[in-house]
């Protein structure tokens, strides 16, 4: 038998002392009860010429033997109960110490016969440990991805500026426009990262205003159409009338990400933006004619820095943040995003409450 230590010792000692005290209390209580009955209700008990005397030596020996047996049984049961309770606690404590020391793969263990509360404790701890390990792995990957995304435009900017200093490039309007495009790309990357981070931390506040959604989307379509036409697309819109309380700045940002995603990855086709106004929510949909997402990539499409497999001929650079931004903005509005296809048509849909809750507004 393992030595009793810590909480197990306390449980065993407490239960043992409780059992012994219970035996003594029962014996003394019965003796006092007999003495009371003998003195005040003599008809209830047989009378003796010697009166009522204390316990004899034999009775004390029997009492001691009974107390020892009860103590042994109680301590044995206490040890078994303590082991079932303490084992998972010790496992959780050991795993927590290993995690604190940097070993995020540490997990608590427990047997199949754990009490319900102990089993729930082990399961909850391991669940949190898995999430912590995954978060740490994601942070490392995200830092590497961010560094990669920032390196290319910064390298181009530095190279062009050094070229101007050395006289290799002529500082004309064309050069400055190209440099400005790199700066715009950096600005958009930083803003996308900021939006995703604020939503994940629950700190993004929305400026909700009552707007005519159809008119807002029509104005948005007019702004993005020239670039789509230049890339070989045509644009159509299908709008349901009605007003809603939304943060249209963020909604336009999300729609721009969806349109940009279609422009990068879809075949030149008719691109359609739908606005479906329901009584409780608004569905915003961007529809193209494929090729769409692969089945393997579909479940990861909205993850940060997720990118589908591209063919050797396809040259569609991007940060992998666009769909993550769409999901973040939808989540901030209390809505959701989804992907679907019907025949050749593929579409991304944002479904958000028609009236923005006051709890997430900044006004």
N, C-alpha and C positions, 0 to 999 in steps of 0.2 A: 504494500500500500504506500502511495506517495505521501510524504509529510504534508501536514496541513499548514498552509501558509496564507498570509494576507486575508482576503475576504472569506476564503474557505474556512480558515481558523475561526474567524469571528462567527460565521454561521454555525459551525459545529459546536463551539463553546456556548453560544447563546441557546441553541436548541437543547444541548445537554443540561445546562443549568436550569432551563425552563422545565425539562422533564423531571429532574430531581426535586426542584422546588414544588412542582405539582404533586409529586408523591408525598413529600413531607406535609404539604398543606392538606392533602386529602387525609393523611393519617391523623394529624393534629385536629382537623375539623371533625373527623368521626369521633375522636376521643372526647372532644369538648361537647359534641352533640350527645354522646352517651352519658357524660357527666351531668349535663343539664337535665336530661330525661330522668336520670337516677334520683336527682335531688328534688325536682319539681313535679315529675310525673312518675312516681314509683310504681304505679300500676302497669306501666308500659314495659318495664324491664324487670328481670328476676333480681331478688334482693339477696345480698350476701352479708354475713356477719362481719367480714373484714372491710366492708365498704368498697369504694372504688379506689383502686391503686394504679400507679403508673405502669408503663409497659415493662414487661419482664425482659430478662437478658435474651431469652429465646426469640421473643417478638422483635427485639432490636436487631438481632442477627438476620432474621427473616426479612425485616425491612431493608437492611443493608444489601442483602443479596438481590432483592427485587429492584432496589434502586440501581445497583450495578448493572443488572441485566437490561433495565430500561435505558440506562445511560449508554451502554454499548450499542443497543439497537438504534437509539436516537442519533448517536454520532455517526454510525454507519449510513443511516438514511440521509443524514445531513451532508455527509461527504459526497454521496451519489448525487444529491440535488445540487450541491455547490459546484460539482464538476460540470454538470450540465449548464449551469448558469455562468460560471466563471470562465470556462473554456472559450466560448465565443467572445466574451469581454476581453480576455487576454489576447485572443487572436486579433481583434479589432485594434487594441492598444498597440500591439507589436507592428501591425501593418501601418498604423498611423505614424509610429516612430520612424519606420522605414521611408514612408512618403515624405515626412518632414526632413529626412536626411537626403532626399533627392531621388529615391527609388520609386518612381511613379507607377511601376508595374506591380507593386506590393498589393496583395489582396488578403482579406480575412477568410478564414476557413471555418467550417462547422460541420458537424455530423448530420445524419438524416433524422436523428431523434431529438433535435433541438426543440425547446419550447417555442411556441408561436412568436412571442415577442423577441426572443433571441435570434430566431431565424430571420425575422423581419429586419432586425438591427444589422445583421451580417449582410443581407441582401441590399439594404439601403446604402450601407457603407461602400460595398463593392460597386454599386451603381454610380455613386459619386466619384469613386476612385477612377472608374473607367472614363467618366466625363472629364475629370481633371487631366488624365493622361492624354485624352484626345485633344483637349484644349491646348495643352502644352505643345503637342505635336503640330496642331494647326498654327499656333503662333510662330513656331520655327519655320513652317512652310510659307506662311503669309509674309514673314520678314524676308525670306529668300525671294518670293515672288515680287514683293514691293521693290526690293533692291534691283531685281531684273528689269522691272517695268521702268524704273527711274533711270537706269543706266543708259539705255539706248538714246533717249532724247537729250540727256545731259552730255553724252559723248558727242552727239551731233552738234549741239550748241558749242561745246568747247572747241571741237575741231574747226567749225566755221569761223569762230572768233579768232583762233590762232592763225587761221588762214588769212583773215583780214589783216591781222597785225603783221604777218610775214609778207603781205602783198600777193598772196596766191589767189585770193578771191577779191573781186571788186565789190566794195560796199554800195551796191545799188538797191533799187526798190525790190527787185526779184529776190535777192538774198535776204533782205529784211522780212519779206513776206514768208519765206520758208522758215526763217528762224521764229517768226511769230506763230507759225503753225505748231512748231515744237513746244513753244511756251503754252499755247492753248491746250495742247495735249497733256502737258504736265498739270495744268490747272484743273482740267477735267478729271484726271486721275486722282489728284488730291481731294477734290470735292466728292468724288464717288466714295473714296475711302472714308471721308469724314461722315457722309450720310450713313453708310453701313455701320460704322463704329457707334454713332449716336443712337441709332435704332437699337443695336444690340445692347447698349447700356441703358436704354429707356430714357434718353435725355433729349431726343429730337422733339421739339415743339413745333406744331403746325400752325400756320396762319389761315384758319378757316374763314372763308367768306362765301356768301350766297352768290352763285354765279349761274349764268346761262351756259350750261355745259356744251350744248351743240354749237353755240357761237364761238366759245373758247377753242373747241377742237377744230372748227372750220378755220379760225385764224392760225392755229398751229399748223394745219395742213398746208396753208398758203406759204408758210415760212420754210417748210422742209421739202416742198415739191420741187423747186429748181434743182437741188442736189440729187434728188431721186431721178428726175428726168435725165440729168447729165450722166447718171450711172446706168441708164437704159430701162428704168422702171416707169410705170405710169401710176398715178395715185387717184384713188376714189374714196369717198367717204359715205357712210350710212349713219345718219344721226337721228336719234329719238329726241324730241323736244322735251324740255323740262329744266327746272332749276334744282341745284343741290348746293350743300355747304361743304366745300372741299378746299384744300390748299392747292390751287391750280398751278402754282410755280413748281411744286413737287410732282404734280401729275404730269405736267409737260416734260419735266426731267425724265420721268419714267417712260413716257411715250417716246421721247427722243431716243432713249436707250433701246427700245423695242424696234423702232424704225431703223436705227443704225445697225442693230443686229441683223435685221432682214436685208438691209443693203449690203452688208458684208458677206452674208452666208447664203442667201437665197438666189436662185436664178432670176435674171431680169424678167419681170412679169408685172401684172397689175397688182399693186399693193393696196390693200383696203383697210381703212380704219373704221371700226364700228363703235357706236355708242348706243348701248341698250339700257334704257331708263326703266327701272322697276320701281315698285312702291317703296321698297326699303333699301335698295342698293342700286349701284350703277356698275355696269359691266363695260369695260373698255377693251377692245379687241383689235389686234393687228394681224392681218391675214395675208399670207403669201402663197406661192404655188410650189413650194418645196426647194430643195429636197427634204428639209425638215431635220429633226433630231433622230439619231439612231436609238434603238430601243435600249441599248446598254448605257447611253449617255443621258437619257431622258431623266432618270432619277437624280442625277448629279448636276443638271443644267443650271440650277439656281444657287449652287454653292459658290463660295468666294473663289475667284481665279479659276473656275472650271472652264475647260475648253474641250470641244469635241475634236475627234481625230480628223485631220484635214488631209486631203489628197496632195500628191507632190506638185500638181499643177496649181493648186489653190493658194493664193497669196492674200490672206485676209488677216492682217495683224490686228490685234486687239488686246485689251488688258485682262479679259475674262471677268470683268466687274459688272458689265452692263445688266445682266439678268439678276445679279445679286442686288444691284441698286433698285431694280423694279420690285423685287420681293421685299426689300427693306421699306420702300415707300408705301407699298400696299399694307405691310404689317403695321407701319406707323399709323395708317388710317383705320386700322382694325379690320382690314380685308385680307384677301388671299390672292395668289397667282396660280395659274395653271397652264398646261400645254395640251393641245389636242390636234387631231388631224381628221379630215374627211376627204377621202380620195387623194388627190394631189394637193389639196389645200391644207396648209399647216397654220396654226394660229396660237398666239399667246394671249391670255385673258387676265386682266386685273378686275377683280370684283371687290368693290369697297362700299361701305355704308353710304347711303345718299346724304345723310346728315352727320357731319363730323361730331363725335362726342366732345362735350365741353372739357372733359378731363385731359385731352391731348392737345388742346388749343393753346396758343401763346397769347391770344387776345383776351 
